[in-house]
Amino acid sequence: MLEIFRTAGENNNANCSFQFWQQDNHPIEIWSEKVILQKLNYLHNNPVVAGIVRHPEDYLYSSARNYFDENYRGLLEIKFIT
């Protein structure tokens, strides 16, 4: 994974060596429960799309594990979005 961050950093003139986050951001207004759930699903599926894991709940640092099993206690305490 470190090699992926290194390659991304080398391809962006704004970085010295590594890049973890996307450089551009596009803020959006979260105005409904439907939009909140859409964005939450998007975040949960990012590790799957990147090929890091097969299922969102398999990613150690994701709250998807908590949503998959409400009894699971992950690395951070979360408040569920219903």
Jmol script that loads the backbone (N, CA, C; Angstrom):
load data "model"
ATOM      1  N   MET A   1       0.830  -1.180   0.000  1.00  0.00           N
ATOM      2  CA  MET A   1       0.000   0.000   0.000  1.00  0.00           C
ATOM      3  C   MET A   1       0.880   1.252   0.000  1.00  0.00           C
ATOM      4  N   LEU A   2       2.002   1.188   0.647  1.00  0.00           N
ATOM      5  CA  LEU A   2       2.920   2.316   0.679  1.00  0.00           C
ATOM      6  C   LEU A   2       3.362   2.704  -0.728  1.00  0.00           C
ATOM      7  N   GLU A   3       3.526   1.713  -1.588  1.00  0.00           N
ATOM      8  CA  GLU A   3       3.925   1.992  -2.977  1.00  0.00           C
ATOM      9  C   GLU A   3       2.827   2.770  -3.716  1.00  0.00           C
ATOM     10  N   ILE A   4       1.577   2.486  -3.414  1.00  0.00           N
ATOM     11  CA  ILE A   4       0.461   3.212  -4.030  1.00  0.00           C
ATOM     12  C   ILE A   4       0.512   4.677  -3.605  1.00  0.00           C
ATOM     13  N   PHE A   5       0.750   4.930  -2.308  1.00  0.00           N
ATOM     14  CA  PHE A   5       0.837   6.306  -1.810  1.00  0.00           C
ATOM     15  C   PHE A   5       2.038   7.031  -2.409  1.00  0.00           C
ATOM     16  N   ARG A   6       3.134   6.316  -2.575  1.00  0.00           N
ATOM     17  CA  ARG A   6       4.341   6.914  -3.160  1.00  0.00           C
ATOM     18  C   ARG A   6       4.086   7.306  -4.618  1.00  0.00           C
ATOM     19  N   THR A   7       3.491   6.399  -5.376  1.00  0.00           N
ATOM     20  CA  THR A   7       3.203   6.676  -6.788  1.00  0.00           C
ATOM     21  C   THR A   7       2.248   7.862  -6.928  1.00  0.00           C
ATOM     22  N   ALA A   8       1.219   7.902  -6.096  1.00  0.00           N
ATOM     23  CA  ALA A   8       0.271   9.026  -6.136  1.00  0.00           C
ATOM     24  C   ALA A   8       0.976  10.331  -5.799  1.00  0.00           C
ATOM     25  N   GLY A   9       1.883  10.311  -4.836  1.00  0.00           N
ATOM     26  CA  GLY A   9       2.630  11.503  -4.460  1.00  0.00           C
ATOM     27  C   GLY A   9       3.563  11.970  -5.552  1.00  0.00           C
ATOM     28  N   GLU A  10       4.199  11.051  -6.227  1.00  0.00           N
ATOM     29  CA  GLU A  10       5.118  11.404  -7.313  1.00  0.00           C
ATOM     30  C   GLU A  10       4.378  12.017  -8.499  1.00  0.00           C
ATOM     31  N   ASN A  11       3.124  11.652  -8.679  1.00  0.00           N
ATOM     32  CA  ASN A  11       2.332  12.153  -9.800  1.00  0.00           C
ATOM     33  C   ASN A  11       1.642  13.477  -9.508  1.00  0.00           C
ATOM     34  N   ASN A  12       1.892  14.054  -8.335  1.00  0.00           N
ATOM     35  CA  ASN A  12       1.265  15.307  -7.949  1.00  0.00           C
ATOM     36  C   ASN A  12       2.348  16.283  -7.528  1.00  0.00           C
ATOM     37  N   ASN A  13       2.465  17.390  -8.237  1.00  0.00           N
ATOM     38  CA  ASN A  13       3.510  18.370  -7.953  1.00  0.00           C
ATOM     39  C   ASN A  13       3.374  19.039  -6.598  1.00  0.00           C
ATOM     40  N   ALA A  14       2.207  18.980  -5.981  1.00  0.00           N
ATOM     41  CA  ALA A  14       1.983  19.622  -4.689  1.00  0.00           C
ATOM     42  C   ALA A  14       2.555  18.802  -3.529  1.00  0.00           C
ATOM     43  N   ASN A  15       3.038  17.586  -3.785  1.00  0.00           N
ATOM     44  CA  ASN A  15       3.546  16.709  -2.728  1.00  0.00           C
ATOM     45  C   ASN A  15       5.053  16.528  -2.847  1.00  0.00           C
ATOM     46  N   CYS A  16       5.668  16.217  -1.710  1.00  0.00           N
ATOM     47  CA  CYS A  16       7.098  15.900  -1.706  1.00  0.00           C
ATOM     48  C   CYS A  16       7.326  14.428  -2.034  1.00  0.00           C
ATOM     49  N   SER A  17       6.522  13.546  -1.404  1.00  0.00           N
ATOM     50  CA  SER A  17       6.779  12.126  -1.612  1.00  0.00           C
ATOM     51  C   SER A  17       5.525  11.258  -1.642  1.00  0.00           C
ATOM     52  N   PHE A  18       4.632  11.393  -0.666  1.00  0.00           N
ATOM     53  CA  PHE A  18       3.473  10.507  -0.584  1.00  0.00           C
ATOM     54  C   PHE A  18       2.179  11.304  -0.648  1.00  0.00           C
ATOM     55  N   GLN A  19       1.114  10.644  -1.107  1.00  0.00           N
ATOM     56  CA  GLN A  19      -0.210  11.250  -1.082  1.00  0.00           C
ATOM     57  C   GLN A  19      -1.193  10.198  -0.613  1.00  0.00           C
ATOM     58  N   PHE A  20      -1.934  10.531   0.443  1.00  0.00           N
ATOM     59  CA  PHE A  20      -2.921   9.615   0.993  1.00  0.00           C
ATOM     60  C   PHE A  20      -4.326  10.022   0.570  1.00  0.00           C
ATOM     61  N   TRP A  21      -4.664  11.320   0.683  1.00  0.00           N
ATOM     62  CA  TRP A  21      -5.981  11.824   0.324  1.00  0.00           C
ATOM     63  C   TRP A  21      -5.967  12.373  -1.090  1.00  0.00           C
ATOM     64  N   GLN A  22      -7.138  12.408  -1.720  1.00  0.00           N
ATOM     65  CA  GLN A  22      -7.260  13.072  -3.005  1.00  0.00           C
ATOM     66  C   GLN A  22      -6.984  14.557  -2.813  1.00  0.00           C
ATOM     67  N   GLN A  23      -6.349  15.172  -3.788  1.00  0.00           N
ATOM     68  CA  GLN A  23      -5.991  16.577  -3.667  1.00  0.00           C
ATOM     69  C   GLN A  23      -7.213  17.484  -3.743  1.00  0.00           C
ATOM     70  N   ASP A  24      -8.108  17.213  -4.649  1.00  0.00           N
ATOM     71  CA  ASP A  24      -9.273  18.075  -4.842  1.00  0.00           C
ATOM     72  C   ASP A  24     -10.405  17.649  -3.929  1.00  0.00           C
ATOM     73  N   ASN A  25     -11.160  18.632  -3.480  1.00  0.00           N
ATOM     74  CA  ASN A  25     -12.378  18.303  -2.749  1.00  0.00           C
ATOM     75  C   ASN A  25     -13.509  19.147  -3.298  1.00  0.00           C
ATOM     76  N   HIS A  26     -14.677  18.610  -3.221  1.00  0.00           N
ATOM     77  CA  HIS A  26     -15.862  19.291  -3.726  1.00  0.00           C
ATOM     78  C   HIS A  26     -16.937  19.190  -2.649  1.00  0.00           C
ATOM     79  N   PRO A  27     -16.994  20.176  -1.756  1.00  0.00           N
ATOM     80  CA  PRO A  27     -17.971  20.103  -0.669  1.00  0.00           C
ATOM     81  C   PRO A  27     -19.405  20.083  -1.207  1.00  0.00           C
ATOM     82  N   ILE A  28     -20.215  19.286  -0.566  1.00  0.00           N
ATOM     83  CA  ILE A  28     -21.627  19.221  -0.936  1.00  0.00           C
ATOM     84  C   ILE A  28     -22.458  19.368   0.333  1.00  0.00           C
ATOM     85  N   GLU A  29     -23.643  19.863   0.160  1.00  0.00           N
ATOM     86  CA  GLU A  29     -24.554  20.007   1.291  1.00  0.00           C
ATOM     87  C   GLU A  29     -25.247  18.672   1.530  1.00  0.00           C
ATOM     88  N   ILE A  30     -25.192  18.214   2.773  1.00  0.00           N
ATOM     89  CA  ILE A  30     -25.863  16.966   3.139  1.00  0.00           C
ATOM     90  C   ILE A  30     -27.194  17.370   3.769  1.00  0.00           C
ATOM     91  N   TRP A  31     -28.228  17.294   2.982  1.00  0.00           N
ATOM     92  CA  TRP A  31     -29.505  17.877   3.373  1.00  0.00           C
ATOM     93  C   TRP A  31     -30.608  16.868   3.639  1.00  0.00           C
ATOM     94  N   SER A  32     -30.327  15.595   3.436  1.00  0.00           N
ATOM     95  CA  SER A  32     -31.361  14.600   3.706  1.00  0.00           C
ATOM     96  C   SER A  32     -30.719  13.291   4.152  1.00  0.00           C
ATOM     97  N   GLU A  33     -31.534  12.449   4.762  1.00  0.00           N
ATOM     98  CA  GLU A  33     -31.056  11.137   5.183  1.00  0.00           C
ATOM     99  C   GLU A  33     -30.604  10.312   3.972  1.00  0.00           C
ATOM    100  N   LYS A  34     -31.293  10.464   2.852  1.00  0.00           N
ATOM    101  CA  LYS A  34     -30.931   9.738   1.640  1.00  0.00           C
ATOM    102  C   LYS A  34     -29.511  10.106   1.193  1.00  0.00           C
ATOM    103  N   VAL A  35     -29.181  11.388   1.231  1.00  0.00           N
ATOM    104  CA  VAL A  35     -27.839  11.835   0.829  1.00  0.00           C
ATOM    105  C   VAL A  35     -26.799  11.361   1.838  1.00  0.00           C
ATOM    106  N   ILE A  36     -27.122  11.397   3.123  1.00  0.00           N
ATOM    107  CA  ILE A  36     -26.199  10.913   4.159  1.00  0.00           C
ATOM    108  C   ILE A  36     -25.870   9.445   3.919  1.00  0.00           C
ATOM    109  N   LEU A  37     -26.886   8.630   3.684  1.00  0.00           N
ATOM    110  CA  LEU A  37     -26.664   7.196   3.465  1.00  0.00           C
ATOM    111  C   LEU A  37     -25.901   6.944   2.170  1.00  0.00           C
ATOM    112  N   GLN A  38     -26.171   7.744   1.147  1.00  0.00           N
ATOM    113  CA  GLN A  38     -25.432   7.615  -0.114  1.00  0.00           C
ATOM    114  C   GLN A  38     -23.943   7.874   0.124  1.00  0.00           C
ATOM    115  N   LYS A  39     -23.617   8.928   0.853  1.00  0.00           N
ATOM    116  CA  LYS A  39     -22.213   9.263   1.112  1.00  0.00           C
ATOM    117  C   LYS A  39     -21.563   8.239   2.036  1.00  0.00           C
ATOM    118  N   LEU A  40     -22.307   7.743   3.008  1.00  0.00           N
ATOM    119  CA  LEU A  40     -21.776   6.719   3.898  1.00  0.00           C
ATOM    120  C   LEU A  40     -21.454   5.446   3.122  1.00  0.00           C
ATOM    121  N   ASN A  41     -22.349   5.035   2.236  1.00  0.00           N
ATOM    122  CA  ASN A  41     -22.090   3.854   1.403  1.00  0.00           C
ATOM    123  C   ASN A  41     -20.889   4.072   0.487  1.00  0.00           C
ATOM    124  N   TYR A  42     -20.765   5.277  -0.041  1.00  0.00           N
ATOM    125  CA  TYR A  42     -19.619   5.604  -0.883  1.00  0.00           C
ATOM    126  C   TYR A  42     -18.315   5.445  -0.095  1.00  0.00           C
ATOM    127  N   LEU A  43     -18.283   6.002   1.103  1.00  0.00           N
ATOM    128  CA  LEU A  43     -17.084   5.883   1.950  1.00  0.00           C
ATOM    129  C   LEU A  43     -16.784   4.434   2.301  1.00  0.00           C
ATOM    130  N   HIS A  44     -17.821   3.684   2.651  1.00  0.00           N
ATOM    131  CA  HIS A  44     -17.625   2.282   3.024  1.00  0.00           C
ATOM    132  C   HIS A  44     -17.112   1.453   1.856  1.00  0.00           C
ATOM    133  N   ASN A  45     -17.502   1.802   0.637  1.00  0.00           N
ATOM    134  CA  ASN A  45     -17.105   1.012  -0.526  1.00  0.00           C
ATOM    135  C   ASN A  45     -15.765   1.424  -1.142  1.00  0.00           C
ATOM    136  N   ASN A  46     -15.189   2.533  -0.702  1.00  0.00           N
ATOM    137  CA  ASN A  46     -13.899   2.965  -1.258  1.00  0.00           C
ATOM    138  C   ASN A  46     -12.811   1.894  -1.163  1.00  0.00           C
ATOM    139  N   PRO A  47     -12.622   1.209  -0.030  1.00  0.00           N
ATOM    140  CA  PRO A  47     -11.580   0.171   0.026  1.00  0.00           C
ATOM    141  C   PRO A  47     -11.858  -1.000  -0.918  1.00  0.00           C
ATOM    142  N   VAL A  48     -13.134  -1.268  -1.193  1.00  0.00           N
ATOM    143  CA  VAL A  48     -13.496  -2.344  -2.129  1.00  0.00           C
ATOM    144  C   VAL A  48     -13.126  -1.922  -3.547  1.00  0.00           C
ATOM    145  N   VAL A  49     -13.501  -0.711  -3.926  1.00  0.00           N
ATOM    146  CA  VAL A  49     -13.206  -0.199  -5.262  1.00  0.00           C
ATOM    147  C   VAL A  49     -11.692  -0.130  -5.485  1.00  0.00           C
ATOM    148  N   ALA A  50     -10.952   0.214  -4.433  1.00  0.00           N
ATOM    149  CA  ALA A  50      -9.491   0.309  -4.537  1.00  0.00           C
ATOM    150  C   ALA A  50      -8.825  -1.066  -4.580  1.00  0.00           C
ATOM    151  N   GLY A  51      -9.592  -2.133  -4.320  1.00  0.00           N
ATOM    152  CA  GLY A  51      -9.039  -3.482  -4.369  1.00  0.00           C
ATOM    153  C   GLY A  51      -8.310  -3.887  -3.102  1.00  0.00           C
ATOM    154  N   ILE A  52      -8.538  -3.164  -2.019  1.00  0.00           N
ATOM    155  CA  ILE A  52      -7.856  -3.473  -0.755  1.00  0.00           C
ATOM    156  C   ILE A  52      -8.542  -4.634  -0.044  1.00  0.00           C
ATOM    157  N   VAL A  53      -9.880  -4.675  -0.109  1.00  0.00           N
ATOM    158  CA  VAL A  53     -10.672  -5.737   0.515  1.00  0.00           C
ATOM    159  C   VAL A  53     -11.780  -6.160  -0.437  1.00  0.00           C
ATOM    160  N   ARG A  54     -12.400  -7.292  -0.140  1.00  0.00           N
ATOM    161  CA  ARG A  54     -13.516  -7.775  -0.967  1.00  0.00           C
ATOM    162  C   ARG A  54     -14.854  -7.193  -0.535  1.00  0.00           C
ATOM    163  N   HIS A  55     -15.015  -6.967   0.770  1.00  0.00           N
ATOM    164  CA  HIS A  55     -16.269  -6.477   1.328  1.00  0.00           C
ATOM    165  C   HIS A  55     -15.971  -5.283   2.226  1.00  0.00           C
ATOM    166  N   PRO A  56     -16.852  -4.278   2.256  1.00  0.00           N
ATOM    167  CA  PRO A  56     -16.599  -3.092   3.070  1.00  0.00           C
ATOM    168  C   PRO A  56     -16.305  -3.408   4.536  1.00  0.00           C
ATOM    169  N   GLU A  57     -17.000  -4.386   5.076  1.00  0.00           N
ATOM    170  CA  GLU A  57     -16.808  -4.714   6.499  1.00  0.00           C
ATOM    171  C   GLU A  57     -15.474  -5.400   6.776  1.00  0.00           C
ATOM    172  N   ASP A  58     -14.746  -5.783   5.741  1.00  0.00           N
ATOM    173  CA  ASP A  58     -13.427  -6.404   5.927  1.00  0.00           C
ATOM    174  C   ASP A  58     -12.321  -5.385   6.193  1.00  0.00           C
ATOM    175  N   TYR A  59     -12.591  -4.107   5.915  1.00  0.00           N
ATOM    176  CA  TYR A  59     -11.566  -3.079   6.083  1.00  0.00           C
ATOM    177  C   TYR A  59     -11.498  -2.669   7.553  1.00  0.00           C
ATOM    178  N   LEU A  60     -10.352  -2.866   8.160  1.00  0.00           N
ATOM    179  CA  LEU A  60     -10.160  -2.663   9.594  1.00  0.00           C
ATOM    180  C   LEU A  60     -10.538  -1.264  10.063  1.00  0.00           C
ATOM    181  N   TYR A  61     -10.263  -0.260   9.263  1.00  0.00           N
ATOM    182  CA  TYR A  61     -10.435   1.122   9.696  1.00  0.00           C
ATOM    183  C   TYR A  61     -11.770   1.727   9.267  1.00  0.00           C
ATOM    184  N   SER A  62     -12.740   0.903   8.964  1.00  0.00           N
ATOM    185  CA  SER A  62     -14.026   1.381   8.463  1.00  0.00           C
ATOM    186  C   SER A  62     -15.142   1.151   9.466  1.00  0.00           C
ATOM    187  N   SER A  63     -16.074   2.089   9.518  1.00  0.00           N
ATOM    188  CA  SER A  63     -17.263   1.889  10.339  1.00  0.00           C
ATOM    189  C   SER A  63     -18.223   0.899   9.688  1.00  0.00           C
ATOM    190  N   ALA A  64     -17.927   0.470   8.463  1.00  0.00           N
ATOM    191  CA  ALA A  64     -18.768  -0.528   7.802  1.00  0.00           C
ATOM    192  C   ALA A  64     -18.875  -1.786   8.653  1.00  0.00           C
ATOM    193  N   ARG A  65     -17.818  -2.097   9.387  1.00  0.00           N
ATOM    194  CA  ARG A  65     -17.845  -3.266  10.283  1.00  0.00           C
ATOM    195  C   ARG A  65     -18.936  -3.104  11.335  1.00  0.00           C
ATOM    196  N   ASN A  66     -19.074  -1.893  11.856  1.00  0.00           N
ATOM    197  CA  ASN A  66     -20.092  -1.638  12.869  1.00  0.00           C
ATOM    198  C   ASN A  66     -21.499  -1.747  12.282  1.00  0.00           C
ATOM    199  N   TYR A  67     -21.686  -1.259  11.057  1.00  0.00           N
ATOM    200  CA  TYR A  67     -22.996  -1.326  10.414  1.00  0.00           C
ATOM    201  C   TYR A  67     -23.335  -2.758  10.015  1.00  0.00           C
ATOM    202  N   PHE A  68     -22.337  -3.553   9.686  1.00  0.00           N
ATOM    203  CA  PHE A  68     -22.542  -4.951   9.322  1.00  0.00           C
ATOM    204  C   PHE A  68     -22.975  -5.760  10.541  1.00  0.00           C
ATOM    205  N   ASP A  69     -22.365  -5.466  11.685  1.00  0.00           N
ATOM    206  CA  ASP A  69     -22.679  -6.164  12.932  1.00  0.00           C
ATOM    207  C   ASP A  69     -22.758  -5.119  14.044  1.00  0.00           C
ATOM    208  N   GLU A  70     -23.966  -4.730  14.428  1.00  0.00           N
ATOM    209  CA  GLU A  70     -24.143  -3.664  15.410  1.00  0.00           C
ATOM    210  C   GLU A  70     -23.526  -3.989  16.770  1.00  0.00           C
ATOM    211  N   ASN A  71     -23.239  -5.258  17.038  1.00  0.00           N
ATOM    212  CA  ASN A  71     -22.595  -5.637  18.300  1.00  0.00           C
ATOM    213  C   ASN A  71     -21.076  -5.521  18.246  1.00  0.00           C
ATOM    214  N   TYR A  72     -20.538  -5.287  17.031  1.00  0.00           N
ATOM    215  CA  TYR A  72     -19.090  -5.169  16.861  1.00  0.00           C
ATOM    216  C   TYR A  72     -18.606  -3.853  17.454  1.00  0.00           C
ATOM    217  N   ARG A  73     -17.515  -3.897  18.179  1.00  0.00           N
ATOM    218  CA  ARG A  73     -16.902  -2.694  18.731  1.00  0.00           C
ATOM    219  C   ARG A  73     -15.572  -2.497  18.028  1.00  0.00           C
ATOM    220  N   GLY A  74     -15.523  -1.533  17.134  1.00  0.00           N
ATOM    221  CA  GLY A  74     -14.334  -1.279  16.332  1.00  0.00           C
ATOM    222  C   GLY A  74     -13.300  -0.454  17.054  1.00  0.00           C
ATOM    223  N   LEU A  75     -12.379   0.077  16.294  1.00  0.00           N
ATOM    224  CA  LEU A  75     -11.291   0.881  16.844  1.00  0.00           C
ATOM    225  C   LEU A  75     -11.793   2.190  17.420  1.00  0.00           C
ATOM    226  N   LEU A  76     -12.850   2.730  16.847  1.00  0.00           N
ATOM    227  CA  LEU A  76     -13.440   3.977  17.318  1.00  0.00           C
ATOM    228  C   LEU A  76     -14.909   3.774  17.622  1.00  0.00           C
ATOM    229  N   GLU A  77     -15.393   4.497  18.602  1.00  0.00           N
ATOM    230  CA  GLU A  77     -16.829   4.457  18.905  1.00  0.00           C
ATOM    231  C   GLU A  77     -17.552   5.289  17.859  1.00  0.00           C
ATOM    232  N   ILE A  78     -18.628   4.775  17.336  1.00  0.00           N
ATOM    233  CA  ILE A  78     -19.394   5.522  16.335  1.00  0.00           C
ATOM    234  C   ILE A  78     -20.824   5.715  16.796  1.00  0.00           C
ATOM    235  N   LYS A  79     -21.463   6.714  16.228  1.00  0.00           N
ATOM    236  CA  LYS A  79     -22.894   6.918  16.414  1.00  0.00           C
ATOM    237  C   LYS A  79     -23.546   6.543  15.098  1.00  0.00           C
ATOM    238  N   PHE A  80     -24.464   5.618  15.135  1.00  0.00           N
ATOM    239  CA  PHE A  80     -25.095   5.105  13.927  1.00  0.00           C
ATOM    240  C   PHE A  80     -25.994   6.138  13.287  1.00  0.00           C
ATOM    241  N   ILE A  81     -25.944   6.188  11.960  1.00  0.00           N
ATOM    242  CA  ILE A  81     -26.875   6.990  11.176  1.00  0.00           C
ATOM    243  C   ILE A  81     -27.974   6.036  10.750  1.00  0.00           C
ATOM    244  N   THR A  82     -29.185   6.326  11.073  1.00  0.00           N
ATOM    245  CA  THR A  82     -30.284   5.410  10.750  1.00  0.00           C
ATOM    246  C   THR A  82     -30.937   5.747   9.441  1.00  0.00           C
TER     247      THR A  82
END
end "model"
wireframe off; spacefill off
backbone 0.3
color backbone group
